[in-house]
Amino acid sequence: MEEKKQVTLDLTKLSMPNMEFVVYVVALIVAMIVIAISDVLTIASWFEFYLVTTAVYILSRGIAKAHNVSE
């Protein structure tokens, strides 16, 4: 007979997201609101903003991690 293992989630070990991620998400939300209000900008404008900010965010995380590598 197999023993059932109980799986628990320890919320105290979860870490807060870094500030770069928070700024990234806030920027996307603000851009979404601006585009929803604007008559000139379209969803394509938001998608271009999304692509650029995502690329910059990923590059910045890579640079930050590369900076911390010690050989």
C-alpha positions in Angstrom: 0.0 0.0 0.0 1.4 3.4 -1.0 1.6 6.3 1.4 0.1 9.5 0.3 2.4 12.4 0.5 0.9 15.7 1.6 2.0 18.7 -0.5 1.8 22.1 1.2 2.6 25.6 -0.1 4.8 27.7 2.2 3.9 31.3 1.4 6.6 32.6 3.7 9.3 31.4 1.2 7.9 33.3 -1.8 9.8 36.4 -2.7 8.5 39.7 -3.9 9.1 40.5 -7.6 12.0 42.8 -8.2 11.2 46.5 -8.9 12.2 46.2 -12.6 9.3 43.8 -13.1 6.9 46.0 -11.2 7.8 49.0 -13.3 7.5 46.9 -16.4 4.0 45.8 -15.5 2.9 49.3 -14.5 4.3 50.7 -17.8 2.3 48.2 -19.8 -0.9 49.0 -17.8 -0.5 52.7 -18.2 0.2 52.3 -22.0 -3.0 50.2 -22.2 -5.1 52.9 -20.5 -3.6 55.6 -22.7 -4.3 53.7 -25.9 -7.8 52.9 -24.7 -8.5 56.6 -24.2 -6.7 57.8 -27.4 -8.4 58.2 -30.7 -5.1 58.2 -32.6 -3.3 55.2 -31.1 -4.4 51.7 -31.9 -3.8 48.3 -30.4 -0.9 47.9 -32.8 0.8 50.8 -31.1 0.4 49.1 -27.7 1.8 45.8 -29.2 4.8 47.7 -30.5 5.3 49.2 -27.0 4.9 45.8 -25.5 7.5 44.3 -27.8 10.1 47.0 -27.1 9.6 47.1 -23.3 9.7 43.3 -23.1 13.0 43.2 -25.1 14.5 46.0 -22.9 13.3 44.2 -19.7 14.8 40.9 -20.8 18.1 42.5 -21.8 18.3 44.4 -18.5 17.8 41.2 -16.5 20.4 39.5 -18.5 22.9 42.3 -18.0 22.1 42.3 -14.2 22.7 38.6 -14.0 25.8 38.7 -16.0 27.2 41.5 -13.7 26.7 39.2 -10.7 28.7 36.3 -12.2 32.1 36.0 -10.7 34.8 33.8 -12.3 
